[in-house]
Amino acid sequence: MSATSSFPAFSQRHLLGIARLRPHEIEQLIDLAEAEVAVGRRRDKKKSTLKGRTQINLFFEASTRTQASFELAGKRLGADVMNMSVANSSVKKGETLIDTAMTLNAMRPDILVVRHHSAGAVALLAQKVACSVVNAGDGAHEHPTQALLDALTIRRRKGRIAGLIVTICGDVLHSRVARSNILLLNALGAQVRVVAPSTLLPRGVEQMGVEVHRRMADGLKDADVVMMLRLQRERMAGSFVPSVREYFRYFGLDSDKLKIAKPDALVMHPGPMNRGVEIASEIADGPQSVIEEQVEMGVAVRMAVMEALIGGPEDAV
Amino acid sequence: MSDMLRPLVIEQVRIVDPARSLDAIGSVIVADGVIIACGADALNQGRPDGAAVIDGRGLVLLPGLVDARVFIGEPGGEHRETIASASAAAAAGGVTSILTMPDTNPVVDDVAIAEFVMRTARDTASVNVFPAAALTRGLKGEEMTEIGLLSDAGVRAFTDGRRTIANPALLRRIMTYARDFDALVMHETQDAALSGDGVMNEGLLASWLGLPGAPAEAEIIPLERDLRLAALTTCRYHAAKISLGESVEVIRRAKQRGIRASAGVSINHLSLNENDIGEYRTYFRLSPPLRSEDDRSAMVAALADGTIDIIVSSHDPQDADGKRRPFAEAESGAIGLETLLPAALRLHHAGDVPLRRIIESMTSAPAALLGLDRGTLVPGRPADMALVDLDAPFIFSEAAIHSRSKNTAFENARFQGRVLRTFVAGRTVFSATETSGG
């Protein structure tokens, strides 16, 4: 435990959303994650901070990468990690959410990492269990570790967050990534823009602390960071936008559009990407892309979050 | 039964009877379940022999409340609410007549089911129960019910409950047919397609919470459509539950044009707004959703000026399992029979709506709408009454709930104005103090 005692105690029990964090807490988590990056690059990647602790990943919605990221993070910290994927079982409805929570709680885990397709579900579950809970994405509400890893990626590349122009492009309406990022980036002093067709913007978006654009040419001008959002397949063909080719034409990030941003603008994507829909392949794989780095930062951020929540001495938990 | 046989006198009580613009200190005499005399000079002939006497000093006597929108669980959902448990909740809230919604299993869409409800009520309920019948068979929005036969069986109103008939041609024919029987068409006005997955008021709050919103237009468009059809068919039309300031304007214009239209609002929408949802509090998930504070205050004003005719509880019992879910997956609805009057009295205490108008909207106005000889203390009428301490403060706790379901939107709410005793046809059906006294 002495290894972690140099970090100031984190004051929250759960990580349910960026909205519940104060700016200094966000900074604290990003600083901690910065240190974890080095751990991931060592030959011996194992720490013992969470030795003997039990981490359960409870995913009501399938997610290969986020679940893998949390699993790896837990294992690198020395925790015993168990994956419970309920997305494919017949368990779907909310009443089983509480039942599942009670059952898992009885197994006395130290931390639950939860993803659910319904906004507010993770907070509901957190009320019913005795351990710490990390929100790994709840409906269209929040995905706090994604916003933290995005911030870490930006800060490492740009040296700061404050004052940067960050443009978030695409399906803001359904995106928890967008909400968490808007909250976090505003908290740390960035200037946030969104660009999307109006059918993919939430009501009242202009009051959410962002500059709103409907044309990439306007939204990308002078941008330091371009964050692309995933467009779900079922929303591509006529329900929210007319077609993939029209969407790509106006909102897909290609080399022509990227030229509008600053020459050294970062290109980000939370994954998984739809190449040729929201992003052109040559951009995703191009020199300005930090998409793979985001994945690496993801593990570091999740290590930091879990260490902050349950890595302290036993009495403090 | 002894209550019924023994005459009852309530003396020196403040009588508020909006049907005849009465607000005065006086007395009430009840015999054989009927009001014999009521008013300042009721005791001019003296008290009847052997009468039980209640000292009403400092208290208010109201006509028993008539609640025109009550969901029950019987038949088919008795674990949520039976007719008897709804009746007990009503009595505790000073409500003496309830119009029950047809959204049961089976649906109240034919005479046999309507009679089952009436019979069960007669055998198990302490308040008056009037079943509303469905407008369409099985609430499916496809075929009209037997409006004539159901009316003859005693059905006072027709509604598809929570549902809105989507097909305007069918609705037009139902309205046309209903007019021939002078049947009341009560309709919820929500466009299911436009509401979509919406679970709360569309706007900034829903956007931050990541919840799908239901836009105002989903209520206004069907409301405007309905009123045009009501004008065309000249049927008696009642907008069951409006939630928006803009809906108030639509109703106001329709009334000015002479359309036979009326409108109701739930006490929840007069008392609460979308901010009460906070972080996904499912007890505030209602349909239509709670709207903005501007909408709420516009409806309070519309209640005061009479554009909105009646207040309903929209009592909608849901079990804990149905509410202990993520917000978008939770059942909508809140119980309300027991808090209808205390919550409405907030409007009086705040000086927003005159007391007489508030009481009218829950007594004589709904009674007139449903064609009931109740909702007033005029001599000759059944002695349905509520004895109330208008100023008594209390906190509404879950432990005090009579309803079988506990999904109140007013848990631990502070109220001022308490029902002390409720009478149906002169018989005490609820007493706040355990002593029966009379």
Interface residues (C-beta under 8 A of the other chain):
Chain A: A19 K93 G94 E95 L97 I98 H116 S118 A119 G120 A121 A123 L124 D138 G139 A140 H141 E142 R176 R179 P202 R203 G204 V205 Q207 M208
Chain B: E202 G203 L204 A206 S207 W208 L209 G210 L211 P212 G213 P215 E279 Y280 D321 R324 R325 P326 F327 A328 E329 A330
